[in-house]
Amino acid sequence: MLLAGLFAGALFLGLLVGDWVYFIRLTPDAIRYGCRVASHPDEWAGATVESVRHRFSPDGVLMLPHGVAWWYPDLSQIAIRPQYRLFSRRFRTAWPVKGLIHLSPQDQSLGTHCVKRIPWSSALITVIWFAVVLLGSLTFVVQYALEGGFTTLGGAFLGIGIIGLAGMVALFGIVTVTLSYRLEDSRLTQVYDELRTAMTLPNAS
């Protein structure tokens, strides 16, 4: 049993690391990988597909102050993500965000639609964690009530206390996920704004 548990733990860790490694790649086969969480429509005034093309290197890469952008001319799309340095001092959460920008030429501007994604493992672990907390709490309340736990004043207080504790755990999880996502989303937004500035400079033609 111990060996099986160790093997399962190693397999889970390997899948988690593999999911994150594939998620942060910006290759054509990986840019759409991840759980879609949000989208952001925008418009780049004065920019064209041709001006965008000239801003990137021959390999289609543009290094930004806080991230990297990758241009896919055949798809008219740009993938962006913050920089992930191995020994970075910046705090990293379990909900990193990357973006895929779809370009659509218009009369005097370039329409954009940025789709934001997080790793599948982050989304699944979050859902599983909340499901365990909520279902576990609900199961306890039902069993406790069936066993007559709420028939006495002391038992009722105990049950209410445990329900309150479960609620605090769930609330802590919600706050953690919300703040972490907002932090990672702000980092991606910073990279997007840097890219937008580079694409809309007066000499970007």
C-alpha positions as a Markdown table, in Angstrom:
| # | Residue | x | y | z |
|---|---|---|---|---|
| 1 | Met | 0.0 | 0.0 | 0.0 |
| 2 | Leu | 2.8 | 2.4 | 0.8 |
| 3 | Leu | 4.5 | 1.7 | -2.5 |
| 4 | Ala | 1.3 | 2.2 | -4.4 |
| 5 | Gly | 0.7 | 5.5 | -2.5 |
| 6 | Leu | 4.2 | 6.7 | -3.3 |
| 7 | Phe | 3.7 | 5.7 | -7.0 |
| 8 | Ala | 0.4 | 7.5 | -7.1 |
| 9 | Gly | 1.9 | 10.6 | -5.5 |
| 10 | Ala | 4.8 | 10.6 | -8.0 |
| 11 | Leu | 2.5 | 10.2 | -10.9 |
| 12 | Phe | 0.3 | 13.0 | -9.7 |
| 13 | Leu | 3.3 | 15.3 | -9.2 |
| 14 | Gly | 4.6 | 14.4 | -12.7 |
| 15 | Leu | 1.2 | 15.2 | -14.3 |
| 16 | Leu | 1.1 | 18.5 | -12.4 |
| 17 | Val | 4.6 | 19.5 | -13.5 |
| 18 | Gly | 3.9 | 18.4 | -17.1 |
| 19 | Asp | 0.7 | 20.3 | -17.2 |
| 20 | Trp | 2.4 | 23.5 | -16.1 |
| 21 | Val | 5.4 | 23.1 | -18.4 |
| 22 | Tyr | 3.2 | 22.5 | -21.4 |
| 23 | Phe | 1.0 | 25.5 | -20.3 |
| 24 | Ile | 3.8 | 28.1 | -20.3 |
| 25 | Arg | 5.0 | 27.0 | -23.7 |
| 26 | Leu | 4.1 | 29.3 | -26.6 |
| 27 | Thr | 4.4 | 26.8 | -29.4 |
| 28 | Pro | 1.6 | 26.6 | -32.0 |
| 29 | Asp | 0.4 | 23.4 | -30.5 |
| 30 | Ala | 0.3 | 24.8 | -26.9 |
| 31 | Ile | -1.1 | 28.3 | -27.3 |
| 32 | Arg | -4.7 | 27.1 | -26.9 |
| 33 | Tyr | -3.9 | 24.8 | -24.1 |
| 34 | Gly | -5.5 | 25.6 | -20.7 |
| 35 | Cys | -8.9 | 26.3 | -19.1 |
| 36 | Arg | -10.5 | 29.5 | -20.5 |
| 37 | Val | -11.4 | 31.9 | -17.6 |
| 38 | Ala | -11.9 | 35.3 | -19.3 |
| 39 | Ser | -11.7 | 37.3 | -22.4 |
| 40 | His | -10.9 | 41.0 | -23.1 |
| 41 | Pro | -11.9 | 42.7 | -26.4 |
| 42 | Asp | -9.9 | 45.8 | -27.4 |
| 43 | Glu | -8.9 | 48.0 | -30.3 |
| 44 | Trp | -5.4 | 49.1 | -31.3 |
| 45 | Ala | -5.8 | 52.5 | -33.0 |
| 46 | Gly | -3.4 | 53.0 | -36.0 |
| 47 | Ala | -2.1 | 49.4 | -36.0 |
| 48 | Thr | -2.3 | 47.0 | -38.9 |
| 49 | Val | -1.4 | 43.4 | -39.3 |
| 50 | Glu | 1.6 | 44.5 | -41.4 |
| 51 | Ser | 2.8 | 46.9 | -38.7 |
| 52 | Val | 2.4 | 44.2 | -36.1 |
| 53 | Arg | 4.5 | 41.8 | -38.2 |
| 54 | His | 7.4 | 44.3 | -38.3 |
| 55 | Arg | 7.5 | 44.7 | -34.6 |
| 56 | Phe | 8.5 | 41.0 | -34.1 |
| 57 | Ser | 11.8 | 39.3 | -34.8 |
| 58 | Pro | 12.2 | 37.0 | -37.8 |
| 59 | Asp | 11.4 | 34.1 | -35.4 |
| 60 | Gly | 8.1 | 35.8 | -34.3 |
| 61 | Val | 9.3 | 36.7 | -30.8 |
| 62 | Leu | 9.0 | 40.0 | -29.0 |
| 63 | Met | 10.6 | 40.4 | -25.6 |
| 64 | Leu | 8.7 | 42.8 | -23.3 |
| 65 | Pro | 9.8 | 44.3 | -20.0 |
| 66 | His | 7.7 | 41.9 | -18.0 |
| 67 | Gly | 6.9 | 39.2 | -20.4 |
| 68 | Val | 7.1 | 37.7 | -23.9 |
| 69 | Ala | 4.9 | 37.8 | -27.0 |
| 70 | Trp | 4.9 | 35.3 | -29.9 |
| 71 | Trp | 3.4 | 36.2 | -33.3 |
| 72 | Tyr | 1.7 | 33.6 | -35.5 |
| 73 | Pro | 1.2 | 35.2 | -38.9 |
| 74 | Asp | -0.7 | 32.2 | -40.4 |
| 75 | Leu | -3.2 | 32.5 | -37.6 |
| 76 | Ser | -3.2 | 36.3 | -37.1 |
| 77 | Gln | -2.8 | 35.6 | -33.4 |
| 78 | Ile | -0.4 | 36.7 | -30.6 |
| 79 | Ala | 0.4 | 34.6 | -27.5 |
| 80 | Ile | 1.6 | 36.4 | -24.4 |
| 81 | Arg | 2.6 | 35.4 | -20.9 |
| 82 | Pro | 4.6 | 36.9 | -18.0 |
| 83 | Gln | 8.2 | 35.9 | -17.6 |
| 84 | Tyr | 8.7 | 32.8 | -15.4 |
| 85 | Arg | 12.3 | 33.0 | -14.1 |
| 86 | Leu | 13.6 | 30.0 | -12.0 |
| 87 | Phe | 14.9 | 32.1 | -9.2 |
| 88 | Ser | 12.6 | 35.1 | -9.4 |
| 89 | Arg | 11.8 | 37.1 | -6.3 |
| 90 | Arg | 8.3 | 37.6 | -7.4 |
| 91 | Phe | 5.6 | 35.6 | -5.6 |
| 92 | Arg | 4.0 | 32.9 | -7.8 |
| 93 | Thr | 0.6 | 31.4 | -7.2 |
| 94 | Ala | -1.0 | 28.2 | -8.4 |
| 95 | Trp | -3.1 | 30.1 | -10.9 |
| 96 | Pro | -0.8 | 31.5 | -13.6 |
| 97 | Val | -2.5 | 33.2 | -16.5 |
| 98 | Lys | -1.5 | 33.4 | -20.2 |
| 99 | Gly | -3.3 | 35.1 | -23.1 |
| 100 | Leu | -4.0 | 34.5 | -26.8 |
| 101 | Ile | -4.8 | 37.6 | -28.8 |
| 102 | His | -7.0 | 37.2 | -31.9 |
| 103 | Leu | -6.5 | 40.0 | -34.4 |
| 104 | Ser | -9.1 | 41.3 | -36.8 |
| 105 | Pro | -8.3 | 44.2 | -39.2 |
| 106 | Gln | -10.6 | 47.2 | -39.3 |
| 107 | Asp | -10.7 | 50.5 | -41.2 |
| 108 | Gln | -8.4 | 52.6 | -39.1 |
| 109 | Ser | -7.4 | 50.2 | -36.3 |
| 110 | Leu | -6.8 | 46.6 | -35.4 |
| 111 | Gly | -9.5 | 44.8 | -33.4 |
| 112 | Thr | -8.2 | 42.4 | -30.7 |
| 113 | His | -9.8 | 39.8 | -28.5 |
| 114 | Cys | -7.5 | 38.4 | -25.7 |
| 115 | Val | -8.6 | 35.0 | -24.4 |
| 116 | Lys | -7.1 | 34.2 | -20.9 |
| 117 | Arg | -6.4 | 30.7 | -19.7 |
| 118 | Ile | -5.0 | 29.0 | -16.6 |
| 119 | Pro | -3.5 | 25.5 | -16.4 |
| 120 | Trp | -6.1 | 22.6 | -16.4 |
| 121 | Ser | -4.5 | 21.2 | -13.2 |
| 122 | Ser | -5.1 | 24.5 | -11.4 |
| 123 | Ala | -8.7 | 24.6 | -12.4 |
| 124 | Leu | -9.3 | 20.9 | -11.5 |
| 125 | Ile | -7.6 | 21.1 | -8.2 |
| 126 | Thr | -9.6 | 24.2 | -7.3 |
| 127 | Val | -12.9 | 22.5 | -8.2 |
| 128 | Ile | -12.0 | 19.3 | -6.4 |
| 129 | Trp | -11.0 | 21.2 | -3.3 |
| 130 | Phe | -14.2 | 23.1 | -3.1 |
| 131 | Ala | -16.2 | 20.0 | -3.9 |
| 132 | Val | -14.6 | 18.1 | -1.0 |
| 133 | Val | -15.2 | 20.9 | 1.4 |
| 134 | Leu | -18.8 | 21.5 | 0.4 |
| 135 | Leu | -19.8 | 17.8 | 0.0 |
| 136 | Gly | -18.0 | 16.9 | 3.2 |
| 137 | Ser | -19.8 | 19.6 | 5.1 |
| 138 | Leu | -23.2 | 18.6 | 3.7 |
| 139 | Thr | -22.6 | 14.9 | 4.4 |
| 140 | Phe | -21.7 | 15.7 | 8.0 |
| 141 | Val | -24.8 | 17.9 | 8.5 |
| 142 | Val | -27.1 | 15.2 | 7.2 |
| 143 | Gln | -25.5 | 12.4 | 9.2 |
| 144 | Tyr | -25.3 | 14.5 | 12.3 |
| 145 | Ala | -29.0 | 15.4 | 12.0 |
| 146 | Leu | -30.0 | 11.7 | 11.3 |
| 147 | Glu | -28.2 | 10.6 | 14.4 |
| 148 | Gly | -30.0 | 13.2 | 16.5 |
| 149 | Gly | -27.1 | 15.6 | 17.0 |
| 150 | Phe | -29.4 | 18.6 | 16.9 |
| 151 | Thr | -31.9 | 17.3 | 19.4 |
| 152 | Thr | -30.0 | 18.7 | 22.4 |
| 153 | Leu | -28.8 | 22.3 | 23.0 |
| 154 | Gly | -25.1 | 21.2 | 23.3 |
| 155 | Gly | -25.3 | 19.1 | 20.2 |
| 156 | Ala | -26.9 | 21.9 | 18.3 |
| 157 | Phe | -24.1 | 24.3 | 19.3 |
| 158 | Leu | -21.5 | 21.7 | 18.3 |
| 159 | Gly | -23.1 | 21.2 | 14.9 |
| 160 | Ile | -23.4 | 24.9 | 14.3 |
| 161 | Gly | -19.8 | 25.4 | 15.3 |
| 162 | Ile | -18.5 | 22.7 | 12.9 |
| 163 | Ile | -20.7 | 24.2 | 10.1 |
| 164 | Gly | -19.2 | 27.6 | 10.8 |
| 165 | Leu | -15.7 | 26.2 | 10.7 |
| 166 | Ala | -16.4 | 24.6 | 7.3 |
| 167 | Gly | -17.8 | 27.9 | 6.1 |
| 168 | Met | -14.6 | 29.7 | 7.2 |
| 169 | Val | -12.5 | 27.1 | 5.4 |
| 170 | Ala | -14.6 | 27.6 | 2.2 |
| 171 | Leu | -14.4 | 31.4 | 2.6 |
| 172 | Phe | -10.6 | 31.3 | 3.0 |
| 173 | Gly | -10.4 | 29.2 | -0.2 |
| 174 | Ile | -12.6 | 31.7 | -2.1 |
| 175 | Val | -10.5 | 34.6 | -0.9 |
| 176 | Thr | -7.2 | 32.8 | -1.7 |
| 177 | Val | -8.3 | 31.9 | -5.2 |
| 178 | Thr | -9.7 | 35.4 | -5.9 |
| 179 | Leu | -6.7 | 37.3 | -4.7 |
| 180 | Ser | -4.3 | 34.9 | -6.5 |
| 181 | Tyr | -6.1 | 35.2 | -9.8 |
| 182 | Arg | -6.3 | 38.9 | -9.5 |
| 183 | Leu | -2.6 | 39.0 | -8.9 |
| 184 | Glu | -1.7 | 36.8 | -11.9 |
| 185 | Asp | -4.3 | 38.6 | -14.1 |
| 186 | Ser | -2.7 | 42.0 | -13.3 |
| 187 | Arg | 0.7 | 40.6 | -14.4 |
| 188 | Leu | -0.8 | 39.4 | -17.7 |
| 189 | Thr | -2.5 | 42.8 | -18.1 |
| 190 | Gln | 0.8 | 44.5 | -17.6 |
| 191 | Val | 2.3 | 42.4 | -20.4 |
| 192 | Tyr | -0.7 | 43.1 | -22.6 |
| 193 | Asp | -0.4 | 46.9 | -22.0 |
| 194 | Glu | 3.3 | 46.7 | -22.9 |
| 195 | Leu | 2.5 | 44.9 | -26.1 |
| 196 | Arg | -0.3 | 47.3 | -27.0 |
| 197 | Thr | 2.1 | 50.3 | -26.5 |
| 198 | Ala | 4.7 | 48.7 | -28.7 |
| 199 | Met | 2.1 | 47.9 | -31.4 |
| 200 | Thr | 0.6 | 51.4 | -31.5 |
| 201 | Leu | 3.8 | 53.5 | -31.5 |
| 202 | Pro | 3.7 | 56.2 | -34.3 |
| 203 | Asn | 6.5 | 54.6 | -36.2 |
| 204 | Ala | 4.9 | 51.1 | -36.1 |
| 205 | Ser | 4.2 | 51.0 | -39.8 |
